[in-house]
Amino acid sequence: MTEVTIERLGHQGDGIAAGPIFVPGTLPGEVVEGDIVEGRIAAPKIVKPSSERVAPPCRHAKSCGGCSLQHASDPFVEAWKRQVVETALAAQGIAAPIRGIHTSPPQSRRRATLSARRTKKGALVGFHARASDTIIEIPGCQLLQPELIAAIPALEALTVAGGSRKGEISFTVTQSSAGLDVVALGGKPTDVALRAELAQIAGKHGLARLTWEDELIAQRAAPVQSFGNAPVTPPPGAFLQATPDGESTLCSAVLEAVSGQKHVVDLFAGCGTFTLPVATKADVHAVEGEGDMLSALDKGWRHAIGLKTVTTETRDLFRRPLMSDEFRAYDAIIIDPPRAGAEAQSRELVASYVPVVAMVSCNPVTFARDAKILIDGGFALDWIDIVDQFRWSPHVELAVRFSRKVEVKRR
């Protein structure tokens, strides 16, 4: 047994001692002991706990890999996430004008991916144990909306019907206004008998929609999400903000950032998370690489009341970013890229005439890289809002406003 002192937390939430030695479930300043295997203490004993250590609210905290920071107080986690953002920006020489941090409440995740495997007695459904293929059952989970936990019997039945004893099924489960939207990957290939059995299970458990791989098996009702006052039915498995609370906070920040602008382009628009709320005040052009997501957005716009003009364009923004001259018609840009960020697109934004950029990011490191491009190109970073909708995890999201320091006159 070796005794070590935790110096800091890494970006994945593990404690790090000199070496480095990675120790999950620990906090800075704690003294722990355990066996070091390949630079890691997998099962540490806490010799001297931190004053920020709390009793985890969920009984599965030690075994389940769904949360990694339940042993830390909320104020500590908020301060640490703020520091993660500040550190990423400081590495690019950028000060961080952070206005605050908003954390989604417990039991608010409306979307999760659960793992399932057939067993001799039935099926096992839950999250993986930390760094393991073992599936941990999660009754009483403090992360997910209760409706998602209530879906586990349905997922067990689907696993028994369509799962393999050797394989594992991945279920993406999303709460909608009509009930649960379920997408299953990794199950048996369908035939007439299996389709009928799966559809019967979906009906029995009242699922709004069931998709098996890329095949629609059953739809009792359209699994509608509301973006502003627009009803949108996303394609199966389409991206959705993790919590309604987090989505609302991000939308409020974006609306504030582009307030007063009349012509907006929304890049990486998805199904319209920001496009449709902003369309209450401005004309919006939505650009997204997935055509089926834009089709859902367009249909939602056409069924909404009181929105201004929304147009759409299917375009791979990594291969073909909008060029600087294509921004001439717009007063503001909304950009919400994946974790890889939008380096090429950011360079084109600098060369454009657009005075305002609202950026949403789920990766502080790539955000800092893109922010430096904008700042070096003449933009000022006005403010940052931190949004923590992945409670008890190391993930963090940002909503940010940039504006040009000197107005560029259009030619």
C-alpha positions as CSV (number, residue, x, y, z in Angstrom):
1,M,0.0,0.0,0.0
2,T,1.3,3.4,-1.0
3,E,0.2,6.7,0.6
4,V,-0.1,9.8,-1.7
5,T,-1.5,13.3,-1.5
6,I,-3.9,14.5,-4.2
7,E,-2.7,17.7,-5.8
8,R,-5.4,18.5,-8.3
9,L,-8.2,17.1,-10.5
10,G,-7.7,16.1,-14.1
11,H,-10.0,17.0,-16.9
12,Q,-11.8,13.6,-16.5
13,G,-12.5,14.4,-12.8
14,D,-9.9,11.9,-11.4
15,G,-7.6,13.1,-8.6
16,I,-3.9,13.4,-9.6
17,A,-1.0,12.9,-7.2
18,A,2.7,13.4,-8.0
19,G,4.0,11.0,-10.6
20,P,1.5,11.4,-12.0
21,I,-0.7,8.9,-10.2
22,F,-4.4,9.0,-11.1
23,V,-6.9,8.3,-8.3
24,P,-10.7,8.3,-9.0
25,G,-13.1,9.5,-6.4
26,T,-10.7,11.9,-4.7
27,L,-10.3,15.6,-4.2
28,P,-7.4,18.0,-3.9
29,G,-5.6,18.0,-0.6
30,E,-6.8,14.5,0.4
31,V,-4.4,11.9,1.6
32,V,-5.2,8.4,0.2
33,E,-3.5,5.0,0.1
34,G,-3.8,2.0,-2.1
35,D,-2.0,-0.2,-4.6
36,I,-0.5,1.6,-7.6
37,V,-1.1,-0.4,-10.8
38,E,0.1,1.2,-14.1
39,G,0.0,4.7,-12.6
40,R,-3.4,4.4,-11.1
41,I,-4.9,3.6,-7.7
42,A,-8.3,2.0,-8.6
43,A,-9.6,1.5,-5.1
44,P,-8.2,4.2,-2.8
45,K,-8.7,4.3,0.9
46,I,-9.3,7.9,2.1
47,V,-6.8,8.6,5.0
48,K,-7.5,12.3,5.3
49,P,-10.6,13.6,3.6
50,S,-11.1,17.1,2.1
51,S,-13.6,19.5,3.7
52,E,-15.3,19.5,0.3
53,R,-16.1,15.8,0.4
54,V,-19.8,15.0,0.8
55,A,-21.8,11.8,1.0
56,P,-22.9,10.9,-2.6
57,P,-26.6,11.4,-3.0
58,C,-26.9,8.2,-5.1
59,R,-26.4,4.8,-3.7
60,H,-24.8,3.6,-7.0
61,A,-22.0,6.3,-6.9
62,K,-19.2,3.9,-6.1
63,S,-20.1,1.3,-8.6
64,C,-21.7,3.1,-11.5
65,G,-19.7,5.0,-14.1
66,G,-22.5,7.5,-14.9
67,C,-21.2,10.1,-12.5
68,S,-17.7,10.8,-11.3
69,L,-18.0,13.8,-9.0
70,Q,-20.9,13.0,-6.6
71,H,-18.3,12.9,-3.7
72,A,-17.6,16.6,-4.1
73,S,-19.8,19.5,-2.8
74,D,-21.7,21.5,-5.4
75,P,-19.7,24.7,-4.6
76,F,-16.5,22.8,-5.2
77,V,-17.7,21.4,-8.5
78,E,-18.8,24.8,-9.7
79,A,-15.5,26.4,-8.8
80,W,-13.6,23.6,-10.4
81,K,-15.5,23.8,-13.7
82,R,-15.0,27.6,-13.7
83,Q,-11.2,26.9,-13.3
84,V,-11.3,24.5,-16.2
85,V,-12.6,27.2,-18.4
86,E,-10.2,29.8,-17.1
87,T,-7.3,27.5,-17.6
88,A,-8.2,26.6,-21.2
89,L,-8.5,30.3,-22.0
90,A,-5.3,31.3,-20.2
91,A,-3.4,28.8,-22.3
92,Q,-4.4,30.9,-25.3
93,G,-3.6,34.2,-23.5
94,I,-7.3,35.1,-23.1
95,A,-9.0,36.5,-20.0
96,A,-12.3,34.8,-19.0
97,P,-15.1,37.3,-18.4
98,I,-17.3,34.7,-16.8
99,R,-20.7,36.0,-15.6
100,G,-21.7,32.9,-13.6
101,I,-22.5,29.2,-13.7
102,H,-25.9,27.5,-13.9
103,T,-26.2,23.9,-12.9
104,S,-29.1,21.7,-13.8
105,P,-30.9,20.1,-10.8
106,P,-30.8,16.4,-9.9
107,Q,-33.1,14.0,-11.8
108,S,-33.3,16.3,-14.8
109,R,-31.6,14.4,-17.6
110,R,-34.2,13.8,-20.2
111,R,-31.9,11.7,-22.5
112,A,-29.5,8.9,-21.7
113,T,-27.8,6.0,-23.3
114,L,-28.2,2.8,-21.3
115,S,-26.5,-0.6,-21.9
116,A,-28.3,-3.9,-21.8
117,R,-27.4,-7.6,-22.0
118,R,-29.4,-10.8,-21.9
119,T,-28.9,-13.0,-18.9
120,K,-30.0,-16.5,-17.9
121,K,-32.9,-15.1,-15.9
122,G,-33.9,-12.2,-18.2
123,A,-31.9,-9.0,-18.9
124,L,-29.6,-6.5,-17.2
125,V,-30.0,-2.8,-18.0
126,G,-28.1,0.2,-16.6
127,F,-24.8,2.1,-16.9
128,H,-21.4,0.6,-17.2
129,A,-19.2,0.5,-14.1
130,R,-16.3,2.9,-14.2
131,A,-13.7,1.7,-16.8
132,S,-15.5,-1.6,-17.1
133,D,-17.8,-3.6,-19.4
134,T,-19.8,-4.6,-16.3
135,I,-23.4,-3.2,-16.4
136,I,-24.7,-1.8,-13.1
137,E,-28.4,-1.6,-12.4
138,I,-29.5,1.9,-11.4
139,P,-32.8,1.9,-9.5
140,G,-33.2,5.3,-7.7
141,C,-30.7,7.0,-10.1
142,Q,-30.3,10.7,-9.1
143,L,-29.2,11.8,-12.5
144,L,-32.1,10.8,-14.8
145,Q,-35.7,11.9,-15.0
146,P,-37.9,9.4,-13.2
147,E,-39.6,8.6,-16.6
148,L,-36.4,7.3,-17.9
149,I,-35.9,5.0,-14.9
150,A,-39.5,3.8,-15.3
151,A,-38.6,2.7,-18.9
152,I,-36.2,0.0,-17.7
153,P,-38.8,-2.8,-17.6
154,A,-39.6,-2.0,-21.3
155,L,-35.9,-2.0,-22.1
156,E,-35.5,-5.4,-20.3
157,A,-38.3,-6.9,-22.3
158,L,-36.8,-5.5,-25.6
159,T,-33.5,-7.0,-24.6
160,V,-34.9,-10.5,-23.9
161,A,-36.7,-10.4,-27.3
162,G,-34.0,-8.9,-29.5
163,G,-30.7,-9.3,-27.6
164,S,-27.9,-11.8,-27.9
165,R,-26.3,-13.5,-24.9
166,K,-22.9,-12.6,-26.4
167,G,-23.6,-9.1,-27.4
168,E,-24.8,-5.8,-25.8
169,I,-27.6,-3.5,-26.8
170,S,-27.3,0.3,-26.5
171,F,-30.6,2.1,-25.8
172,T,-30.8,5.8,-26.3
173,V,-33.9,6.9,-24.4
174,T,-35.4,10.4,-24.7
175,Q,-38.3,11.9,-22.9
176,S,-40.7,13.7,-25.2
177,S,-44.1,15.4,-24.8
178,A,-45.7,12.1,-26.1
179,G,-43.6,9.7,-23.9
180,L,-40.4,7.9,-24.5
181,D,-38.5,7.8,-27.7
182,V,-36.2,4.7,-27.9
183,V,-33.4,3.9,-30.3
184,A,-31.8,0.4,-30.0
185,L,-28.4,-0.4,-31.5
186,G,-26.6,-3.8,-31.4
187,G,-29.6,-6.1,-31.3
188,K,-30.5,-9.0,-33.5
189,P,-31.3,-8.4,-37.2
190,T,-35.1,-8.1,-37.5
191,D,-37.4,-10.5,-39.3
192,V,-41.2,-10.6,-39.4
193,A,-41.6,-12.4,-36.1
194,L,-39.1,-10.1,-34.2
195,R,-40.7,-7.0,-35.6
196,A,-44.1,-8.1,-34.4
197,E,-42.7,-8.9,-30.9
198,L,-40.8,-5.6,-30.6
199,A,-43.9,-3.7,-31.7
200,Q,-46.0,-5.5,-29.1
201,I,-43.6,-4.7,-26.3
202,A,-43.5,-1.0,-27.4
203,G,-47.3,-0.9,-27.3
204,K,-47.6,-2.6,-24.0
205,H,-45.2,-0.1,-22.3
206,G,-46.6,2.9,-24.1
207,L,-43.4,4.0,-25.9
208,A,-44.0,6.9,-28.2
209,R,-41.5,5.6,-30.8
210,L,-39.2,2.6,-31.1
211,T,-36.4,2.4,-33.7
212,W,-34.3,-0.7,-34.0
213,E,-31.0,0.1,-35.7
214,D,-32.3,2.3,-38.5
215,E,-35.8,0.7,-38.8
216,L,-38.9,2.3,-37.4
217,I,-40.7,-0.5,-35.5
218,A,-43.5,1.3,-33.9
219,Q,-44.8,4.8,-33.4
220,R,-47.8,5.4,-31.1
221,A,-47.4,9.2,-31.2
222,A,-44.8,11.7,-32.6
223,P,-42.1,12.2,-29.9
224,V,-42.3,16.0,-30.0
225,Q,-39.8,18.4,-28.5
226,S,-40.7,22.1,-28.1
227,F,-38.1,24.6,-29.4
228,G,-39.6,28.0,-28.4
229,N,-43.2,27.7,-29.5
230,A,-42.4,25.3,-32.4
231,P,-43.3,21.6,-32.1
232,V,-40.4,19.5,-33.6
233,T,-40.2,15.8,-34.0
234,P,-36.4,15.0,-34.2
235,P,-35.2,12.0,-36.2
236,P,-34.4,8.9,-34.1
237,G,-31.2,9.5,-32.1
238,A,-30.8,13.1,-33.2
239,F,-28.8,15.5,-31.0
240,L,-30.8,17.1,-28.1
241,Q,-29.6,19.2,-25.2
242,A,-29.4,16.9,-22.1
243,T,-31.8,18.7,-19.8
244,P,-34.7,21.1,-20.5
245,D,-33.2,23.4,-17.8
246,G,-29.8,23.5,-19.5
247,E,-31.4,24.1,-22.9
248,S,-33.5,27.0,-21.6
249,T,-30.4,28.6,-20.0
250,L,-28.4,28.3,-23.3
251,C,-31.3,29.6,-25.3
252,S,-31.6,32.6,-23.0
253,A,-28.0,33.4,-23.4
254,V,-28.1,33.1,-27.2
255,L,-31.2,35.3,-27.4
256,E,-29.5,37.9,-25.3
257,A,-26.3,37.7,-27.5
258,V,-28.1,38.4,-30.8
259,S,-30.8,40.7,-29.4
260,G,-31.6,43.6,-31.8
261,Q,-30.2,41.8,-34.8
262,K,-32.7,41.2,-37.7
263,H,-30.9,38.7,-39.9
264,V,-29.2,35.7,-38.2
265,V,-27.4,32.6,-39.5
266,D,-27.4,29.5,-37.2
267,L,-24.4,27.2,-37.9
268,F,-24.6,23.5,-36.8
269,A,-28.3,24.2,-36.3
270,G,-29.4,20.7,-35.6
271,C,-33.2,20.4,-35.3
272,G,-33.6,24.1,-34.4
273,T,-32.7,24.4,-30.7
274,F,-31.7,28.0,-31.2
275,T,-33.0,28.7,-34.7
276,L,-36.7,28.5,-33.7
277,P,-36.6,30.6,-30.5
278,V,-34.5,33.3,-32.3
279,A,-37.0,33.3,-35.1
280,T,-39.5,35.0,-32.8
281,K,-37.4,38.2,-33.3
282,A,-35.3,37.7,-36.5
283,D,-35.2,36.0,-39.8
284,V,-32.9,32.9,-39.5
285,H,-31.0,30.8,-42.0
286,A,-30.2,27.4,-40.5
287,V,-27.2,25.4,-41.7
288,E,-26.7,21.8,-40.7
289,G,-25.0,18.7,-42.2
290,E,-27.8,16.3,-41.5
291,G,-30.7,16.8,-43.9
292,D,-33.2,14.9,-41.8
293,M,-32.6,17.2,-38.9
294,L,-33.2,20.2,-41.1
295,S,-36.4,18.6,-42.4
296,A,-37.7,18.3,-38.8
297,L,-36.7,21.9,-38.1
298,D,-38.5,23.2,-41.3
299,K,-41.6,21.2,-40.4
300,G,-41.6,22.6,-36.9
301,W,-41.3,26.1,-38.2
302,R,-44.2,25.6,-40.6
303,H,-46.4,24.4,-37.8
304,A,-45.5,27.2,-35.4
305,I,-47.3,30.6,-35.1
306,G,-45.7,34.0,-35.0
307,L,-42.3,33.2,-36.3
308,K,-40.3,35.2,-38.8
309,T,-38.8,33.6,-42.0
310,V,-36.7,30.5,-41.5
311,T,-34.7,29.0,-44.3
312,T,-32.5,25.9,-44.3
313,E,-29.3,24.7,-46.0
314,T,-27.8,21.2,-45.8
315,R,-24.1,21.6,-45.7
316,D,-21.1,19.8,-44.1
317,L,-19.5,22.8,-42.3
318,F,-16.3,20.9,-41.7
319,R,-15.7,20.2,-45.4
320,R,-17.4,23.3,-46.7
321,P,-17.5,26.1,-44.1
322,L,-19.5,29.2,-45.1
323,M,-17.1,31.6,-46.8
324,S,-16.7,35.2,-45.6
325,D,-18.7,36.7,-48.5
326,E,-21.7,34.4,-47.7
327,F,-22.2,36.3,-44.4
328,R,-23.0,39.6,-46.1
329,A,-26.8,39.3,-45.6
330,Y,-26.5,38.6,-41.8
331,D,-26.2,40.8,-38.7
332,A,-25.3,38.0,-36.3
333,I,-24.0,34.4,-36.3
334,I,-25.0,31.6,-33.9
335,I,-22.5,28.7,-33.9
336,D,-22.8,25.5,-31.8
337,P,-20.2,23.1,-33.1
338,P,-19.4,19.5,-31.9
339,R,-16.6,18.9,-29.4
340,A,-14.0,19.3,-32.2
341,G,-14.9,23.0,-32.5
342,A,-15.0,25.0,-35.7
343,E,-11.5,26.2,-36.5
344,A,-12.0,26.6,-40.3
345,Q,-15.4,28.2,-39.9
346,S,-14.0,30.6,-37.2
347,R,-11.4,31.8,-39.7
348,E,-14.1,32.7,-42.2
349,L,-16.1,34.5,-39.5
350,V,-13.1,36.8,-39.0
351,A,-13.0,37.7,-42.6
352,S,-16.7,38.5,-42.7
353,Y,-18.5,41.7,-41.8
354,V,-20.8,40.3,-39.2
355,P,-20.6,42.3,-35.9
356,V,-21.9,39.7,-33.4
357,V,-21.2,36.0,-32.8
358,A,-23.1,33.9,-30.3
359,M,-21.1,30.7,-29.7
360,V,-22.1,27.6,-27.7
361,S,-19.4,25.1,-26.9
362,C,-19.2,21.8,-25.1
363,N,-15.3,21.7,-25.1
364,P,-13.4,24.5,-23.3
365,V,-10.1,23.6,-25.1
366,T,-11.4,23.8,-28.7
367,F,-13.5,26.8,-27.7
368,A,-10.4,28.6,-26.5
369,R,-8.6,27.8,-29.7
370,D,-11.5,29.2,-31.8
371,A,-11.9,32.2,-29.5
372,K,-8.3,33.2,-30.0
373,I,-8.9,33.1,-33.8
374,L,-11.8,35.5,-33.4
375,I,-10.0,37.8,-30.9
376,D,-6.9,38.0,-33.1
377,G,-9.2,38.8,-36.0
378,G,-10.7,41.9,-34.3
379,F,-13.5,40.5,-32.0
380,A,-13.9,41.1,-28.3
381,L,-15.0,38.4,-26.0
382,D,-17.9,40.2,-24.2
383,W,-19.0,37.5,-21.7
384,I,-19.2,33.8,-20.9
385,D,-22.0,31.9,-19.2
386,I,-21.1,28.4,-17.9
387,V,-23.9,25.9,-18.2
388,D,-23.5,22.6,-16.3
389,Q,-26.3,20.3,-17.5
390,F,-24.1,17.2,-17.1
391,R,-24.3,17.3,-13.3
392,W,-21.6,15.3,-11.4
393,S,-19.6,14.8,-14.5
394,P,-16.4,16.6,-15.8
395,H,-18.3,18.0,-18.8
396,V,-19.0,21.7,-19.1
397,E,-20.8,23.9,-21.7
398,L,-20.4,27.5,-22.5
399,A,-22.6,30.2,-24.0
400,V,-20.5,33.2,-25.2
401,R,-20.9,36.5,-27.0
402,F,-18.3,38.1,-29.2
403,S,-18.6,41.5,-30.9
404,R,-16.3,43.4,-33.2
405,K,-14.1,46.0,-31.4
406,V,-14.3,48.2,-34.5
407,E,-17.2,48.0,-36.9
408,V,-16.3,46.9,-40.4
409,K,-18.2,48.7,-43.1
410,R,-19.8,46.5,-45.7
411,R,-18.7,47.0,-49.3
